[in-house]
Amino acid sequence: MAAALVATVLATRHSVKDAFAVIGDGQVLKAEQAVRIDIGELEAPPTSAELAVILEDHEDEGVRYIGMLDNHAIAIAEAGNPKGTFTQRGRVNRTDRPRGIRNVEVVHVNGRLRVETPVNFRRGWNGGGGPRSSWIVTEVEPSEARELRAASDRTFLIGVLAALAMLGVAIAVVRRELRRTTDDAERERQRRLASLGEMSAVLAHEIKNPLASLKGNAQLLASSLPVGEKPRAKAERVVDEAVRLEKLIQDLLAFVRTGTIERSAYDPAILARDAASTVQGEIEVVAGPVRTFQLDGNRMREVLVNLIDNAIAAGPPVRVTVTVDNGWLIYEVIDHGSGVPAADREKIFEPFHTNKTRGTGLGLAIAKRLVELHRGTIAVDDAPGGGARFRIAIPEA
């Protein structure tokens, strides 16, 4: 709608611009005709005083100069001040191209319109040797055309302002709608996570005690059987599966309990080195000049351990960088694996999303929750040279 409005105003302004010339020409020709009639009613060639009277009579019509010039561009009589100078036969020195209107020539001269009309004196005008022919020069300020132009400019300005206002309203409405859609999606996500957390907590508590009993008895059974026998191998397999289920329950409870954090002063580089030391593999920690940050050290160490462990599984060697940029603490964990497809870069932070044959799919979801509790962000993209780069950004508390 804004574009259509601007297009309409531009088209109208273009049409009005074409009308400027017509209106200006009409005004100057009308004034010139009236001046020529007044001069023709005189009994003799006009004097400057007589031209001054005629000029005063036609000032309301925009007439600002009347002159009678001979063929050598010498003024015989004149009233008012001309714009520009004259050449032979009354032609004006000009840069604008004249427009031919019948046998009368209209030219632009410094904001005025000038008409140069050849006239022949009557015999009684000779006065004993005066010039037989001359030029009446009339200069007019095109007030009507200027008023039309000013009205056109005002209309154009109003149209542009209206278009900008419409565009601003449209942008505001779109942004509000996008924000509302995003907020609705986030509320729905939080609702689903809350429901999932409640369900996970109930299941974890219901399974935890029977599972502990199952694992304990399986361990006792395995220890009582001869080493190397099939029954013992089967009992140990039961123990391994019980341990895996126990880890799942621990992850579920950790996911449910990530509701608050307790900040204190920590050295971010020391946290990164501590996290790297708990994971086996080729890991390099690079820390720039950093200072202490208000963090929940245990929770942030848990996040880094998860990311480093995933990076080792994806493809070593792993590089961990620690920097501070404009008050933001930046952790980056870079691996040399196959990377994360663009379509999965949001999904991998959802609960239970995993591409591993073993695992709960809660590690990155817990990491995202803990980072967001620090009012930070976590994202993944392609690492330079291949692999994935997980980037954590945490603002000052």
N, C-alpha and C positions, 0 to 999 in steps of 0.2 A: 504493500500500500504506500509506503514511504517512497519507494522507487517510482511508482506510478504518479504520485503527486509531483515529485521533482521533474519527471519527464513532461507532465502536463504544463507545469510552470515554465519550463525551458521552451517548450513549443510556443506557448503564448507570448513569452518574451521575444522570441524570434519573430513572430508575426507583428508584434508591436514595434519592433525595431525597424521592420520594413515600412511601417506607417509613419515613422518619424520624418522620413524624407518627404513623403507626400504632404504631410501636414505643414512642415516647414516651408516647402515650396508654395503651398497654397497661401500661407500667411504672407510671405514676402511678395508674391505676385499681386495679391489683393492690395497690399500697402502701396506697391509700386504703381498700380493702376490709379489709386486714389491720388497719389502725389502727382502723377502725370496729368490727371484731369485738372487739379488745382493750378498747376503751372500753365496748362493750355488756356485757362481762363484769363491769364494776365494779358495786358495789351502790349507788353514789351518783354524782352528777355528778363528773367527775374534777377533781382539783386540778392546779395547775401542776406539783407534784412528781410526781404520777402520770403526767401527760403527758410529763414529762422521761424517766421510765423507759420509757414506750412508744416515745418518740423514739429512745432509745438502742438499743432492741431492733430497730428498723427502719432504723438508719443505713446498714447494708450494702445496703439496697434503695434508697438514695438519698433517704430522707426527711430533710428539713432543718428542717421547721417543722410543728408541730401546734397548732392553736388552737381554742378553743370560744368563739364570738362570739354575742352576742344579736342581735336584729333591728335594733339601732341601731349595729351594728358596734363594740360595746364588748366587749373580751376578758374573758370570765369566767375562763378559765384558758388558759395557753399555754406552749409549750416551744420553744426555738430563736428565731431572728430571721426575721421575715417579710420578703419583698421586696415593696416597694410598700405602699400604704395601702388601707383598706377604706372602702366607702360603706355606705349603709343596706342592711339585710338581707344583710350580709356580702359585697356585691359589691365587687370590687377596682377601683380606678382603673387603667385600662389603655388602651393604644393598639392592641394586637393584637386582631383579631376572634376571639371565642371559637368553639370547635367544639362543637356539641351532640352529646353521646354519651348515648343513652338519656335518663334524667332527671337526669344528672350533667353539670355544666358544667366543661370543662377550658379554662383560659386560660394564656397565656404571660405571665410576670411576671419581667422582668429575668433571663432565662436559666433560670428554673425553670418547672415546670408546677404549677399550683394547681388543686385540686379543692375545691369548696364544696358540702357535702352537708347538706341540712336533716334534722334529727332531732327526734323528740318524746320527751321524758323519760317514763319510767314513773312511775306514781303514787308509788312508793317513793322516787323521786329528788327529789321536790318539796322535801323537807326543810323544810316549813313556809313556803312562800311563794316559792320559787325560780321562775325562768322555766320555763314549760311547754314552750317550743320554743327551739331554738337552731340554730347552724350549726357543723359540724365543718369546719375548713379545714386541708387537708393540702398542703404544698409539697414537691415532689420534684425533685431534679436528674436530668435524663434522661441518665444515664451511658451506658446501653446505646445510645441513639440517637446520643450523641456519639461513642462508639467506632465505631459504624457509619459516621458521617459522616467521622471521621478516616481510617478504612480506605478509604472512597470517595475522599477527597481524595488519599491516597497512591497509590491505583490510577490516579486521573486524572493525577497528576503523573508517575508512571512511564510511563503511556501517552503523554503529551505528549513526555517526554524520549526515549522510544523512537522516536516519530514523527520528532522532530527529528534523532535520530541516523540514522534511515533516510534522511531527506531529505538530510542532510549527505553520507552515503555515496553517494546517487544523484547529487548535484551533483558530487562528486569524481570519480565514475566517468565521468559525461558530459563533464566538463571534460578528464579524461585522454584520453578517446576522441577528443574534438574536437582536442586538442593532438596526439595521435598521427596523426590523419587529416591535420592541417595539416602536420605534420613530414614525413609520407610524401609528400604532394603537393609540398612544397618540395624534398625529396630527388629526386623524379622530375623536377621542373623543372630542378634543377641537373644531373642526369644527362643530360637532353636537351640542355641548353645546352652541356655539356662535349662531348657527341658532335657537336653542331652546330659547336662551335668547332674541334674537330679536323678535321672534314670541310672547314670553311671554310678553315682554314689550308693544308691540302693542295691544295685547288682554287686558292687564291690564288697559292701559290708555283708551281704548275704552269702557271697562265695568265699570270702576271706577265711573264716574260721574252718569250714569243712575242707578247704583246700590245704590249710596248714596241717590238719590232721592227716589228710591223704598223703601229703609230701613226707611227713614224719614217719608214718608207717611204711611208706615205700622205701625210705632210706634205711629203716631198721631191717626190712626184708632183704634189701640188697646187700647190707653188710653181713647178714647171716648166711648168705649163699656163697658157694665156692667161686673164687675168682676164675674167670675164663669160661664159665658154664653159661649156656643159653638162658637159664632162668634168671641168673644175676644180670645179664645184659638186658633182659626184658624189664626187670625191676628198675634198673638204672634209667632206662628209657622213660618209665613212668615218672621217675624223679625229675628228669630233664623237662618233661612236659609240664609237670607241676610247677617247676621254677619259671617256665615261660609264662604260664597263666598267672603266677604270682607277680611277675614283672608287668603284665598287662593290668592287673589290679592296681599296682603301684602307680602306673601311668594314669589310669582313670582317676584315682584319688588326687594325684598331683594336678590333673586338669581341672578337677572340681574345686580344688583349694586355692587356685591362683587368683585370689580376689584382692589381696592387699600386699603391699611391699613395705619394707622398713629400710629407709635410707640412712647411710652414714658415709663418712669420707673414705674413699677407696682410690688406690692407684690403678687406673684402667689397664696399664701395661702388666702389672703384677697379676691381675685377674686373668688376663689372656695367657700368660705363661703358666699359671696354675692349671687352667683348663686344658692347655696343650699337654701338660705333663701327665694328665690322667688318661690320655688316649695314646695307644700304641700306633706308631707309624712315623713317616718322614714329615715332620712339621717344622716350619720356620715361623718365628714370631718377630715381626719388625715393628718397633714403636718409635714414633717421632717424639719431639719435645711435648710431653703431656704433663698435666697437673692432676691433683686429686679431684674426683667428682663425687657428688652425692648420689650413691647408688645402693641398691640392695645387692650386696656382694654375692651372697649365696645364690640368689635368683639369677643374676647376670652370669655367674660362673656356670650355672646349669644351662643357660642359653648357649654359651660358647662351646661347652662340651658337646651339646647336641649337634651344633653346626659343624664342629671339627670332626666328630665321629662320622657324620654323613659325608663330609668331604673326603675322608680317608676311604670310605666305602665306595665313593664315586670314582676316585682316581687320584692317588698321590703323585708327586708331593703336594702338600698343602701349605699355603702361605696365609698367615694371619697378620693383618696390619692394624695399628692403633694410631689414630691421629685426632687432632682437635681442629675444627674449622669453624671460625666465627661463633664460638661458644657452643658448638655441637660436638659431642663425642662420636667418633666414627670408628666402628669395627668393620673390617672386611675379611671374609673367609673365602679363599680362592682355591679351587681344586683344578685338576687336569683331566676331568672325566669328559663325558659326552655332552654335558650341559643340560639345561632344563628347557624343554620346548616352550615357546612363547604362549601357547594355549594353556599350559599347565602352571604358569607362574603365579597365578592367584589361587588355583585349586590346591597346590601343595601345602598351603597354610590352613586348609580346612581340616577338621577332625576326621580321623580314620582314612584319609587319603594317602595311599602309599603305593609305590611300585615294587616294593620288596616282597619276596616270598615269605619272609618272617619279619614281624614288626607290627606295632599297633597303629601306626599312622597318626600318633598323637604328639610326637616330638616337636615338629614344626608348629603345630597349633599351640602347644604350651609356650614355645619360644615367642610366637607372635603375641600371645596374651601378656607375657611378662614384659616384653618390650613396650607394648602399648600402655601397660601400667606405669612405665617410666615416662609416658607421654612421648615415646619415640616411634620410629617406623622401622620396618624390616622389609626388604625386597630382594629379588634375585634378578640378575641379568647375565649376559654373556661376559666371560672374563677375557681380557686381552690375550690372544694366543690360544684360545680354546678353553673349554671347561665352564664352570658356573662360578659366579661371584655373588655371595650373600653379603648384603650391606645393611648394617644397623646404624641408625642415627638417633642419638639421644640428646635432647636439649638440657641446658643447665636446670637444676631443680629450682 
